[in-house]
Amino acid sequence: MEGPLIERIRSIHDQPGVSAVHCIGPDGLCLVSSGNDNELVCGILSSIYYHAQKIENQCNSPVVVVEENSS
């Protein structure tokens, strides 16, 4: 299962304008990371993911996208 996930993460990271991709599991652990591998970043994203789960009362896990506009 890891192979397809790693391939998908790398294909997303290879897109123009993408600086990092992190896959965080339901327990808040960083499963796969591509790009910025700073542990602090995974911790912050894990916290955002945790709070996003509380906002959406659905069975599906939330997808968190962080965008930066540098213009």
ROMI-177445 format. One record per residue (C-alpha): chain; residue in one letter; x, y negated, z. Coordinates in Angstrom, 1 decimal. Example, Ala and Ser with C-alpha at 12.3 -4.5 7.8 and 13.67 -1.06 7.14 Angstrom:
+-------+------+--------+--------+--------+
| chain | resn |      X |      Y |      Z |
+-------+------+--------+--------+--------+
|     A |    A |   12.3 |    4.5 |    7.8 |
|     A |    S |   13.7 |    1.1 |    7.1 |
+-------+------+--------+--------+--------+
% end
This chain:
+-------+------+--------+--------+--------+
| chain | resn |      X |      Y |      Z |
+-------+------+--------+--------+--------+
|     A |    M |    0.0 |    0.0 |    0.0 |
|     A |    E |    2.9 |   -2.4 |    0.7 |
|     A |    G |    4.1 |   -2.3 |   -2.9 |
|     A |    P |    1.0 |   -3.8 |   -4.6 |
|     A |    L |    0.7 |   -6.4 |   -1.8 |
|     A |    I |    4.3 |   -7.5 |   -2.2 |
|     A |    E |    3.9 |   -7.7 |   -6.0 |
|     A |    R |    0.8 |   -9.8 |   -5.6 |
|     A |    I |    2.4 |  -12.1 |   -3.1 |
|     A |    R |    5.4 |  -12.6 |   -5.4 |
|     A |    S |    3.2 |  -13.2 |   -8.4 |
|     A |    I |    1.4 |  -15.9 |   -6.5 |
|     A |    H |    4.7 |  -17.4 |   -5.3 |
|     A |    D |    6.0 |  -17.6 |   -8.8 |
|     A |    Q |    3.2 |  -19.9 |   -9.9 |
|     A |    P |    4.2 |  -23.5 |  -10.5 |
|     A |    G |    3.9 |  -25.7 |   -7.4 |
|     A |    V |    3.7 |  -22.9 |   -4.9 |
|     A |    S |    6.5 |  -23.1 |   -2.3 |
|     A |    A |    5.5 |  -20.3 |    0.0 |
|     A |    V |    2.9 |  -17.5 |    0.4 |
|     A |    H |    2.2 |  -15.7 |    3.7 |
|     A |    C |   -0.1 |  -12.8 |    4.3 |
|     A |    I |   -1.3 |  -12.6 |    7.9 |
|     A |    G |   -3.1 |   -9.6 |    9.3 |
|     A |    P |   -6.3 |   -9.7 |   11.4 |
|     A |    D |   -4.1 |   -9.5 |   14.6 |
|     A |    G |   -2.3 |  -12.7 |   13.6 |
|     A |    L |    0.9 |  -11.0 |   12.6 |
|     A |    C |    2.7 |  -12.1 |    9.4 |
|     A |    L |    2.6 |   -9.0 |    7.2 |
|     A |    V |    4.4 |  -10.3 |    4.1 |
|     A |    S |    6.0 |  -13.6 |    3.4 |
|     A |    S |    7.5 |  -15.2 |    0.3 |
|     A |    G |    9.3 |  -18.5 |    0.2 |
|     A |    N |    9.6 |  -20.4 |    3.5 |
|     A |    D |   10.3 |  -17.7 |    6.0 |
|     A |    N |   10.3 |  -19.9 |    9.1 |
|     A |    E |    8.7 |  -18.0 |   12.0 |
|     A |    L |    7.2 |  -21.2 |   13.2 |
|     A |    V |    5.3 |  -21.6 |   10.0 |
|     A |    C |    3.8 |  -18.1 |   10.3 |
|     A |    G |    2.8 |  -18.9 |   13.9 |
|     A |    I |    1.0 |  -22.1 |   12.9 |
|     A |    L |   -0.7 |  -20.4 |   10.0 |
|     A |    S |   -1.8 |  -17.6 |   12.3 |
|     A |    S |   -3.4 |  -20.1 |   14.6 |
|     A |    I |   -5.2 |  -21.8 |   11.7 |
|     A |    Y |   -6.4 |  -18.3 |   10.6 |
|     A |    Y |   -7.6 |  -17.5 |   14.1 |
|     A |    H |   -9.7 |  -20.6 |   14.3 |
|     A |    A |  -11.0 |  -20.2 |   10.8 |
|     A |    Q |  -12.4 |  -16.8 |   11.8 |
|     A |    K |  -14.4 |  -18.5 |   14.5 |
|     A |    I |  -15.8 |  -21.1 |   12.1 |
|     A |    E |  -17.0 |  -18.6 |    9.6 |
|     A |    N |  -19.3 |  -16.0 |   11.1 |
|     A |    Q |  -19.0 |  -13.5 |    8.3 |
|     A |    C |  -17.7 |   -9.9 |    8.0 |
|     A |    N |  -15.0 |  -10.9 |    5.5 |
|     A |    S |  -11.7 |  -12.3 |    6.7 |
|     A |    P |  -11.1 |  -15.9 |    5.9 |
|     A |    V |   -8.6 |  -17.1 |    3.3 |
|     A |    V |   -6.7 |  -20.2 |    4.4 |
|     A |    V |   -5.0 |  -22.3 |    1.7 |
|     A |    V |   -2.8 |  -25.3 |    2.7 |
|     A |    E |   -2.1 |  -27.8 |    0.0 |
|     A |    E |    0.2 |  -30.8 |    0.1 |
|     A |    N |   -0.2 |  -33.8 |   -2.1 |
|     A |    S |    3.2 |  -35.4 |   -2.4 |
|     A |    S |    2.3 |  -38.3 |   -4.7 |
+-------+------+--------+--------+--------+
% end
